[in-house]
């Protein structure tokens, strides 16, 4: 790999920018396509960019033959990221489980008694209000957002940010009664029903989870399912 391409790859990763590396297997030539432009705005057919979009969406490599050339297309998506609002007991398990599944995890909670290094020795803690923290860490298409605090002053601003983003998963802990009240607040603040339906609430797959660890498993499983099977949304 050329040093210039490696430098571009590192820069793209630093910027959380999706790119694909296209290698001509016959000639050894390589080039990068930026993910934002992979689908293209040009109405004319572009098979290479269509394949680039495919490998980014599936996060898998692809070998194709185009214009008498054998090409290997490799995706370089940004790392998966999870923003958890509320440094509660469930969060302690969710951070550990999510990291094992390849997520970069950030715990957001301005309450320092909750977001303490003693309770989260290995986590990225952000002791700021969610709207401030999510301005610094804007959710993108490789980001999951989960609100666990049960406090509307924390959860609602985070959900507002998430709903105005391409985050692939938005989950909110709470009973169905809590979810109805939350949805009403969001409607009154200007969000449409089509936007609000993106929220998975109560967060987590219905597996009969009871303990904090089991609830964390159900939330992570739902996020992973949403990542790999968006058509089921």
N, C-alpha and C positions, 0 to 999 in steps of 0.2 A: 504494500500500500504506500502510495506517495505521501511524503511528509505533509504536503499541503492539504490533502484529503483528510489525513488523520487530525490535523489542526482544525479543519472545518467540523469534523465529527465531534471533537471535544468542545468546540464552541457551541455547537447545536445542543449538546447535552447540558452545558452550563446554562443555556437560555431556555431549556425545556422545549426545544423545537424538534418536531418529528421530521426525520429525513430517511431517504432510502439510498442505499449504495447499489449502483448498477455496474456489474462486471461483465465485460465481453469475454466469454470463456475462450474464444478462438484467438483473440488478439491481446488479451490481458489488460485492455484499457478499462479504466474505471471513471465513474462520474457520480455526483450526488444530485438527488432531486429533493427539493424542500417539500415537506409534507403539506404545508398550506397550499402549495400550488399543484400538488399531485393530482387532484381531481380536475383542475384546469377550468378556466372560464371561457376558453375558446370553444365555440360550438362544434368545430371540426373534430372528427374522431381522432383520438390519440391513444392507441393501445398500450403504449409504454406507461403513460400516466394512469391509465385505468388499472394496470397491473400494480403500479406503485401504490395506488389507493387501496387495492385489495390486500397487499402484504402488510400495510400499516393497520388496517382494520382487523386482520386476523393475527397480526404479530408473528407471522411465519414466513420463511423464505420461499422463493418460487423460482423455478427454472423454466424459461420460455424460449421459443424461437420466433424472432421477429425480423422481417426483412433479411432473411437468409443468415441471421446471426443468432448464435446461442448466447443467451443472457441469463445471469444469475442475479436475482433481485433480493436484497437483504434489508429488512426494516431496522431502523434504530429509533424506537419510540422513547420518549422521556420515561424515567422511572415512574412506577405507580406511586401515588401519594394519597395519604389519608389524613384529613383534618378532623380531629375529634374535639368537639366543644363540650367541656365539662370534665374535670379531673375527678370522676367518681370511681366507685369500686369496679364497675364493669369496665371502665377505661383501662384499669391496670391489666386486665386480661386481654382486652382488645388490642392494646398496643403490642404486647408480646406476640400474640397470634398473627397479627397483621405483618409484623416485621418478618416472621418466619415465612410468610407467603410473598415476600419481596416488596412490601410497601415501605416507603419513607413515611414515618408517622410523626405528626405534630399534635401535641396536646395543648389546647387553647383554653385558658381559664384565668381571669384576673384575680381570683381568690387564692392568694398565696398559701393560705392554710390548706387548700385542697391540692394546688399545683406545686407541691413541694418535692425537693430532690429526694427526701426520705421515702416518699410514696412512689416516685417514678425515677429511680436511679439511672435508668438507661434510656430515658425518653427525651425528645426535644420538647421542652416546655416553653410556652409563650404566655407570659403573665400580662396579657393585654385583653381589651374588650374584643369580641369576635370581629366586629366590622373593621377595627383597626388592624388586627392580625391578618384578616383576609384581604386587606388592601396590599399588604406586603407579600402575601402568598395567594394570589388570585387563583381560584380553582380553574383548571383546564380540563380537557377531555380525558386526561389520565388521572383525575383526582376524584376521590370519594369524600363526601362530607357527611359526618354523623354528629347529631346533637344529642347529648346525654344528660344535660344538666337539670332538666325539669324546671328551669327558670326561664320564663319568657324574655326576661331582660338580656339573657345570654343567647338562648336558642333562636329567638325570632330574627335578630339582626344577622345571624349566621345563615339562616334559611333564606333570608332575602338576598344575601350575596350569592348563595348557591343557586337559587332559582334564576338569577340573572347571569349565570355562567353555563359553560358546556359540561360541567361536572357529570361524570357518567353515573354516579350514584348519590342520592340524597336521602338520608335516613334520619328519622326522629323518634327517639324513645318516648313512650307514654301510652296510656290507655286509649281506647277508641274515643272515649269522652274527651280526653285531653286533645286528641287529634282534631275532633270536630271544633273545639274552641280555638285551637291554633289556626285551623283553616279559615275560620270566620275572621280572625284578626288579619290574616293575610289578604283575604278578599277585601276587607275594609281599607287596607293599606294600598290597594290598587292592583294586586295580582289577579290574574284570571284563573278560572277553574282549570283550564288546560295547563297552566303553569303549575298550579298547586298539586295536580295529580301526579307530578313527578316525585313527590315526597313519599317515601316508603314509611308509613306510620300506622301502627307501631312498627318500628324498625326490626328486621330479622325475619327469617323464614319461620313458618309455623311448625316447629319441631317439638313443641311442648317444653321448651326451655324454662327452667325455674331458677337455677343458681346464676350468680353473676358470670361465671365461666361459660355456662351453657348459653346464656343470652349473648355473650360476646361471640361465641361460635356461630350462632344463628345470624347475627348481623354481618359478620365477615363472609359467611356463606352466601348471603343474599347479595352482598356487594360483588363477590366474585361471579355469581350467576349473572348479575346485570352487566358485568364487564364482558363476559364471553357470549351471552345470549341476549343482546339488546333487543332482538326482534320479539322477545317475550314480554317486553315492557308494556 
